[in-house]
Amino acid sequence: MAGPVGSGPAAPGRTVMEIELDVFSGIPNPRWPLSPEEAERLVALLPTPLPSPPRSGALGYRGFVLHTADREFGLPATVHLGRPTGALATQLIAQATQHGYAHLIPT
């Protein structure tokens, strides 16, 4: 199922999206950039409609948040994904692991 797509990806090598692992309270959450190609693959996995922002300030692992530059791919500037499932979860958890944050995600 394809997610929302706007005008397409930006120039290669430019960061168009950041992923935030929503896990901490009181200190900044881990974040990492995505290339246009990585962002395009991730956008294709997004659910439609997009999830609603969380209601409570629960402690611990709350999932992932996407931050887009210049509303790339027709997405809002911030997309709260919560705890994703399926292929989207697999991709985001793999990225978190690649960046050294696997220990912050409960199994």
VMD Tcl script that draws the C-alpha trace (Angstrom):
set ca {
  {0.00 0.00 0.00}
  {1.59 3.26 -1.07}
  {1.68 6.25 1.23}
  {1.05 9.87 0.35}
  {3.41 11.23 -2.24}
  {3.91 14.84 -3.22}
  {6.27 16.22 -5.81}
  {8.81 13.43 -5.39}
  {12.25 13.21 -3.82}
  {14.74 16.01 -3.58}
  {18.23 16.13 -5.00}
  {20.41 13.10 -4.18}
  {22.64 13.48 -1.12}
  {20.37 16.01 0.59}
  {18.66 15.13 3.89}
  {14.91 15.40 3.38}
  {13.69 13.52 6.43}
  {14.82 12.69 9.94}
  {13.63 9.80 12.07}
  {13.22 10.32 15.81}
  {13.09 7.38 18.19}
  {10.48 8.58 20.69}
  {11.79 7.04 23.89}
  {13.14 9.60 26.36}
  {11.53 12.14 28.67}
  {13.52 15.15 29.77}
  {16.42 14.65 27.34}
  {16.50 14.80 23.54}
  {15.42 11.67 21.69}
  {17.85 10.01 19.26}
  {17.46 11.23 15.65}
  {19.08 10.31 12.36}
  {18.81 11.67 8.81}
  {17.53 9.83 5.75}
  {18.75 10.35 2.23}
  {16.12 11.10 -0.43}
  {16.25 7.46 -1.53}
  {15.77 6.13 2.02}
  {12.94 8.59 2.63}
  {11.19 7.54 -0.59}
  {11.31 3.87 0.46}
  {9.93 4.76 3.89}
  {7.13 6.93 2.53}
  {5.95 4.01 0.39}
  {5.37 2.05 3.62}
  {3.38 4.72 5.47}
  {-0.22 3.87 6.34}
  {-3.08 5.91 4.93}
  {-4.53 7.78 6.62}
  {-1.54 8.84 8.66}
  {-1.75 8.08 12.40}
  {-3.03 10.75 14.78}
  {-0.60 12.36 17.24}
  {-0.40 10.59 20.62}
  {-2.77 11.69 23.38}
  {-0.72 10.97 26.49}
  {2.82 11.48 27.69}
  {3.55 7.82 28.45}
  {7.07 7.02 29.61}
  {9.52 4.80 27.73}
  {9.36 3.64 24.11}
  {6.52 5.39 22.29}
  {7.55 4.61 18.72}
  {8.88 6.82 15.94}
  {8.36 10.36 14.66}
  {9.16 11.54 11.12}
  {10.39 15.09 10.57}
  {10.29 16.32 6.99}
  {12.11 19.25 5.47}
  {9.95 21.59 3.40}
  {6.99 19.19 3.65}
  {8.73 16.74 1.34}
  {6.56 14.04 -0.23}
  {3.42 16.02 0.63}
  {3.71 15.06 4.31}
  {3.18 17.31 7.32}
  {6.36 18.65 8.93}
  {5.94 16.13 11.78}
  {4.31 12.69 11.58}
  {3.87 10.72 14.82}
  {3.90 7.05 13.86}
  {3.62 5.62 17.35}
  {4.58 1.94 17.47}
  {4.42 0.87 13.83}
  {3.79 -2.69 12.66}
  {4.66 -4.80 9.63}
  {7.17 -3.71 7.01}
  {7.26 -0.14 8.35}
  {8.26 -1.38 11.81}
  {10.87 -3.70 10.31}
  {12.48 -0.85 8.37}
  {12.44 1.65 11.25}
  {13.78 -0.85 13.79}
  {16.53 -1.88 11.34}
  {17.53 1.78 10.97}
  {17.50 2.30 14.75}
  {19.69 -0.78 15.11}
  {22.07 0.45 12.42}
  {22.46 3.73 14.33}
  {23.11 1.96 17.66}
  {19.70 2.36 19.32}
  {18.40 -1.23 19.33}
  {18.76 -1.44 23.12}
  {16.11 1.31 23.49}
  {13.39 -0.65 21.68}
  {11.63 -3.38 23.68}
  {11.34 -6.76 21.98}
}
mol new
graphics top color blue
foreach p $ca { graphics top sphere $p radius 0.5 }
foreach p [lrange $ca 0 end-1] q [lrange $ca 1 end] { graphics top cylinder $p $q radius 0.2 }
display resetview
